[in-house]
Amino acid sequence: MFVELQLSASLVNIESFIAEGDDFRWYLKIKCSNCGEVPDHFVYVAEDETSEVKGGRGSANLVAKCKMCNRENSLSIVESSVKGYANDSVQFASIVKFECRGIEPVDFSPRTGWIATAADSGASFPDVDLGEKEWCDYDEKEDREVGIYELKWQFKTTKN
């Protein structure tokens, strides 16, 4: 199963923002597809980290054993699926796709590590923290406020 993480946000003088680097940590709450268990904590998955899947079935960015049914499940970030969010119409847009085997994401915590680009000036704002679901700063080149507000997310199941 493939699941896309989609974001929606109101951008103020921001052209786009994106998860920065292969070491970006996507914090997710995951649900076991076998027994339905959803732990109350977030786990993270990063493109630059892989673990072997039991039984010689390759590797994945996240391998997790369900505490309820003891089933080993895995999740991987689909190669080249990370995209920036640049839609200021407050519409949902996919920013990453996960290949899920036995688990599926049910919640997301944006936290730090985003990079935002200002509209017009192109000024870069590294290590943006979206943990509060909003962020603001000041673009000195254009002498104005920049910000990301009303951050929301949803998951969309896709065929591939």
Secondary structure, DSSP 8 states (H G I E B T S, - for coil): -EEEEEEEEEEESEEEEEE-STT--EEEEEEETTT----SS-EEE-TT--EE-TTT--EESEEEE-TTT--EEEEEE-TT----B--TTS--EEEEEEEEESEEEEEEE--S-EEEEETTT--EEEEE--TTS-EEEEETTTTEEEEEEEEEEEEEEE--
